Amino acid sequence: MLIFLLHNLATSNHRSIQALADQIDTSVSTISRFAKRLGYASYPELQLAISQQLQQPENLSADIDRTDPDILVAQKVFNSNSSSLNKTLDLLSESKLTNAVSLIQKCQRLSFFGLGASDVVALDAYHKFLRTQVNAVFNTDYHMALMQAAKMDEYDCAIVISHSGRNLDTLKMAHILKDNHVPIIVITSFSSSELAKLGDTTFYSVSDDSKYRSQALSSLISQMSIIDCLYMSVMRDEAANGSTKLDKINSVIKRTRE
């Protein structure tokens, strides 16, 4: 329910509690309890808070108009990205982060899976984790990724990225991983998706769509930030214990700049 409200903030304050219940297929009492868990006395009070949020332009992903000057376009893009990051941060929890970091640190191989725009996030994650002592693996070719998934087992770990969580090819890889008892860390934007339910640990990225940019594209910065959180936690622990591989990597990279 929280994911739905975050993605539909602009229209949520106009829906009656019954209309919202019908749209997300739940009961009125469930929505009322949800509002109280967020700290509001009732659903109308939650609606008022949403209405007040909408009156703060700096927190909104204002749509780009064809008459906007370049600097205003830039301001709207930065505001949108900032809003997405703050909403994504609100959905993170200590327990999920700790569990995901533990899975990564214990695994023999860490493989990244993503298709389309999510392929960009997977590649970025692979590039980061190459700097750690984790044995990172990534294949851009779909058939090679399927073979990689088939080779993995319970001693490995997979990070699967999909904005919708409904991409059939991504789901096929995820099911192969699940059948092989591979621990799966999922990064998606939809809690109701099939992929979200397959994750041993699932993170949710929040994004706002606009006239010239889809949610899938705008969610990239949130997804990459989740990866950054995992990477930085792993690096923190490796630095505390002394990372010889990182020293070697830095030494090799340094030679390219001399």
N, C-alpha and C positions, 0 to 999 in steps of 0.2 A: 504493500500500500504506500509506503514511504517513497519507493522508487517512482510509482505512478504520480504522486503529488509533485515530486521534484521535476519530473519531465513535463508536467502539465500545470505548472504554477499559475500561468496567466489565465486559465479558465476554471481552475479549481474553486475560486472564491465565488463563482456564479452558480455552482451546482448545489442543489438541495442534498441533504444527507441521503434521501431515498434515491435520487438520480445517480449519485456517486456509488451507492451500494449496487444498483442495477448495472452500472457500467463495468465495475471491477468484479462483479459476481460474488458479492459477500453480503453480510447482513448489516442492518442499521446499527444494531447493538455492537457489532465488531468495530465499526467506524467510531462509534461513541467511546468505546474503551481505548481505541488507538489514540484519539485526541487527548484523553486523560493521561495516557502513558507519556505523551509528549509534554505534559505539564499544563494543559488547558482544561478549564472547567467543563467545557462542552464543545461540540463541533462548531456551533456559531462563533465561539471565541477563537477557534483555530482559523475559521474563515476570515475573521477580522485581522488576525495576524498576517495571513496571506495577503489580504488587501493592503495592509500597511507596507508589506514587503514590495508590492508592485508599485508603490508610490516612491520607491527609492531607485532612481534610474541607474545608479552606480552598481546595483546588484543584479541588474537585468541584462539579458542578452538581446539588446535592441537590434531590430532587423536593419539591414543595410538598405538605404534608399538610393535610387540612381542619381539623385541630386546631391548626395552627401559629398563634401570635399574629402580629399585623401586623409587628412588628419582626423576627421570625424570617423571615417571608416576604421582607422587604426584604433581610436579610442573604443569603439564598439567591439572590435575584435578582442582587444585586451580585457575589456570588462567581461565579455562572454567567457573568455578563457579563465579569468579569475573566479568568476561565478561557478564554473564547472569544477574547478579545483577545490573550492571551498565546500561545495556540496559533496564531492567525492570524499574529502577528508572527514566529513561528518559521518560517513558510512563505514569508516575504518574502525576496527576494534583491536585492542591489545592482544586478545586471545587469538584472533585470526592471523595477525601479523606474526606472533610468536610461533604458532603452529606451522605457518608457511615457511618461515626461516628455518625451523627445525627440520622440515621435510627436505629442504634444499641442502642443508649442511650434512645430513645423513646419507644422501643418495650417492650411488656410484656414478650415475649419469643424469644430467639435467637437460632435458630436451624441450625445445620451444616449438609450438605449433600455432599457426595463424594463416589465414588466407585473405586475399584482397588487401584492404587497408590494414587489417590486423597483421598481415605479413610484415608490414613496416615496423610495427611494435615488437613483433617477435625477433626481427633482425636487430633492432636496437637493444633488446634485452640480451641477445646472444653476444653482441659486441661488448656490452658491459660485463657480463659474467665471464668472458674470456680472461678478464683481468683478475679473477679470483682463482682459488685453488679448486673450485668446482669443475668437473669435467663437463663442459657445456657442448651441446649438439644442436644444429639447426640445418634444415634443408628447405630451400625455396621451392623445389619441385614437388608437386603434390604426391606423385607416385613414390618418390624417394622418402617423403615424410611418412607415407603409409608403411613402407618397409621399416623405417626407423621405429615407428610405433609398435610394429609386430615383434621387433627384437627386444623390446623393453620388458622388465619384470618388476616384481614388488620391491626390489632393491634400488630402483631408479625413481625419478620424479619427472613429471611433465607439467609444463605451464601452457595452458590452452587459452587462446585469446579470440574472442568473437564478440563484436558489438551486439548483435541481435541474439546470439546464442541459439540461432535456428538454422544456420548454414548447414546444409545436408552433408557436404564433404567434411566440414569440421566435426560434425557429430559422428560421422563414420570413424574418423581417427580417434575421437574420444571414446567411442564404444570399444574399439580395439584395445585401447589402453585399459579401460575398465575390465575387459575380459582377461587381461593379463595381470590384473591386480596392481596396476601401477598407481601410486598416489598422484592425484591430479589437483593442481591449483588452477582454478578458472578465473578469468577476468572477463566480465561481460557487463552489459548495461541493463539487463532485464532479469529480474529475480524469478519470473514465471517461466523462463525458457528451459528447454530440456537440458541444455548444457549446464546451466546453473545448478541443476539438481545432481549432475554427475560429479561435481567437484567435491573433493575431500575438504578443501577450503575454497570458498568462492568470494571474490572481491567484486564490488559493483562500481563501475565508472559512470559518472553523470555527465550529460552533455545537453546543450540546447541547439536545436536546429535553427536555420535561418534561410533566407531566400536563396542565398548563393552557396550555402554550405550545409550538408546533411549532418544528422546526428552522428552517423558512423565516422565522418571525418573529424568532427569537432570533439569526439570522444577520445581521439588519439592522445591528446595532451594529458588527459586524466589517466588513461591506461599506462602511458609511459611514466607518469608520476608514481603510480602504484609499483611498477617495476623498479623505479629508483628507490622507493622505500625498502623493498626487499634486498636490492643490491647493497645499499648503504648499511643495512643491518648486518649482512654477511661480511662486508668489508670491515665493519667495526670490530667484529669478533676476530677476524683474521689478523687485523693489525695488532690486536691485543696479544695474540699468540705468535706473531711474527710470520709474515707471508713471504716466503722465499720466491715463490712464483711471481708475485707482484713486482718484487725487486728486479727479477730477470726481464719481465715484460717492459718495465719502465726503462731499463738499461738499453734494451733493443730499440724501443721507440725513440729514445734520446738520440741514438746514432743517426736516425733519419733527419734530424733537425740540425746536425752539425755541419 
